Amino acid sequence: MEILAFGVQSDEKPLIEKAFAGKHEVRCLDVFLNRDTAPIAAGYEIISTSVNADLGSGVLQTLAAGGTQMIAQRSTGFNNIDLDVAERLAMRVARVSYYSPYSVAEFAWTLAMAVNRRVIRAASRTRDFDFRLDGLLGRDMHGRTVGVVGTGKIGEAFTRIAHGFGMNLLGWDVVENPACVELGMRYVDKEQLFAESDLISLHVPLLPSTHHVIGKDALVRMKDDAILINSSRGGLVDTTALVGELRAGRFLGVGLDVYEAEAGLFFLDKSLEGIDDDTLARLVTFPNVIVTSHQAYYTEDAVGQIIEATVQNVDDYLARRGSDNVLVPAPPGP
């Protein structure tokens, strides 16, 4: 069985090939799955996709017409997949339901401290032998208040680091996490969390109920000198509203590893052609904003676990086994 893997980064390729060795052949492509590249999958029963793949109705129909019966997505999120259409086409879809929560939590803190302590500006200056401290004033995290929006595995890992800093812990989620409560977290409504937090970090999935959870109203409630971090999904933040607040001189810093219109941009080199996304182009001009390209998960540990789970998802499909990773089961066999 040969498997076609779309959107494979150069760092990932040897890990994927090693994981599948002795089990299945795998063909790795650096192009992402979309309407233009979907025909490449013709003849492949199983394909693997990355988080920014287009698995909407049109692409799924092209895949099904070409003989694809199983999609193994190498991510936890699946908001890019039309599950109803996949089920109608009798395609099995699986994702990775768990990987190292520390990868994302630690990177969220990397962004938080980088904007707080002006690390990017400082490093840029010293390259030019400018060793002034003007404009680099940060602040202690100890004793300040952090608001964690979403306290699942990643939110809990982020909270443990915040606890190590000696911060006051506020949380919001549909279900309280006992481990966070044990650390001293106090659960409050979103409005109170936005108003009282010095640092806000987002760790909820992108659902209709969480789309633009950070919108105009939430931004207005936040402190003028708050820090906002999003390492979850871009659609959690209304970027246009955020740019408006930044133009008004608000917020100590913003760190974004995701962007609501990142598809077609992130994971690609656009340095020689520029971009026509005016919102993103304006966003990266603010000196108190750091934007990275959806790399929070990108550690050896997490990527290795994602690939191992993907191999297991393929094996489960071939053995007609179910698992917690299956989003759309295959129809019963003969």
Rosetta blueprint (number, residue, H / E / L):
1 M L
2 E E
3 I E
4 L E
5 A E
6 F L
7 G L
8 V L
9 Q L
10 S L
11 D L
12 E L
13 K H
14 P H
15 L H
16 I H
17 E H
18 K H
19 A H
20 F H
21 A L
22 G L
23 K L
24 H L
25 E E
26 V E
27 R E
28 C E
29 L L
30 D L
31 V L
32 F L
33 L L
34 N L
35 R L
36 D L
37 T L
38 A H
39 P H
40 I H
41 A H
42 A L
43 G L
44 Y L
45 E L
46 I E
47 I E
48 S E
49 T E
50 S L
51 V L
52 N L
53 A L
54 D L
55 L E
56 G L
57 S H
58 G H
59 V H
60 L H
61 Q H
62 T H
63 L H
64 A H
65 A H
66 G L
67 G L
68 T L
69 Q L
70 M E
71 I E
72 A E
73 Q E
74 R L
75 S L
76 T L
77 G L
78 F L
79 N L
80 N L
81 I E
82 D L
83 L H
84 D H
85 V H
86 A H
87 E H
88 R H
89 L L
90 A L
91 M L
92 R E
93 V E
94 A E
95 R L
96 V L
97 S L
98 Y L
99 Y L
100 S L
101 P H
102 Y H
103 S H
104 V H
105 A H
106 E H
107 F H
108 A H
109 W H
110 T H
111 L H
112 A H
113 M H
114 A H
115 V H
116 N H
117 R L
118 R L
119 V H
120 I H
121 R H
122 A H
123 A H
124 S H
125 R H
126 T H
127 R H
128 D L
129 F L
130 D L
131 F L
132 R L
133 L L
134 D L
135 G L
136 L L
137 L L
138 G L
139 R L
140 D L
141 M L
142 H L
143 G L
144 R L
145 T E
146 V E
147 G E
148 V E
149 V E
150 G L
151 T L
152 G L
153 K H
154 I H
155 G H
156 E H
157 A H
158 F H
159 T H
160 R H
161 I H
162 A H
163 H H
164 G H
165 F H
166 G L
167 M L
168 N E
169 L E
170 L E
171 G E
172 W E
173 D L
174 V L
175 V L
176 E L
177 N L
178 P H
179 A H
180 C H
181 V H
182 E H
183 L L
184 G L
185 M L
186 R E
187 Y E
188 V L
189 D L
190 K H
191 E H
192 Q H
193 L H
194 F H
195 A H
196 E H
197 S L
198 D L
199 L E
200 I E
201 S E
202 L E
203 H L
204 V L
205 P L
206 L L
207 L L
208 P L
209 S L
210 T L
211 H L
212 H L
213 V L
214 I E
215 G L
216 K H
217 D H
218 A H
219 L H
220 V H
221 R H
222 M L
223 K L
224 D L
225 D L
226 A L
227 I E
228 L E
229 I E
230 N E
231 S L
232 S L
233 R L
234 G H
235 G H
236 L H
237 V E
238 D L
239 T H
240 T H
241 A H
242 L H
243 V H
244 G H
245 E H
246 L H
247 R H
248 A L
249 G L
250 R L
251 F L
252 L L
253 G E
254 V E
255 G E
256 L E
257 D L
258 V L
259 Y L
260 E L
261 A L
262 E L
263 A L
264 G L
265 L L
266 F L
267 F L
268 L L
269 D L
270 K L
271 S L
272 L L
273 E L
274 G L
275 I L
276 D L
277 D L
278 D H
279 T H
280 L H
281 A H
282 R H
283 L H
284 V L
285 T L
286 F L
287 P L
288 N L
289 V E
290 I E
291 V E
292 T L
293 S L
294 H L
295 Q L
296 A L
297 Y L
298 Y L
299 T L
300 E H
301 D H
302 A H
303 V H
304 G H
305 Q H
306 I H
307 I H
308 E H
309 A H
310 T H
311 V H
312 Q H
313 N H
314 V H
315 D H
316 D H
317 Y H
318 L H
319 A L
320 R L
321 R L
322 G L
323 S L
324 D L
325 N L
326 V E
327 L E
328 V E
329 P L
330 A L
331 P L
332 P L
333 G L
334 P L
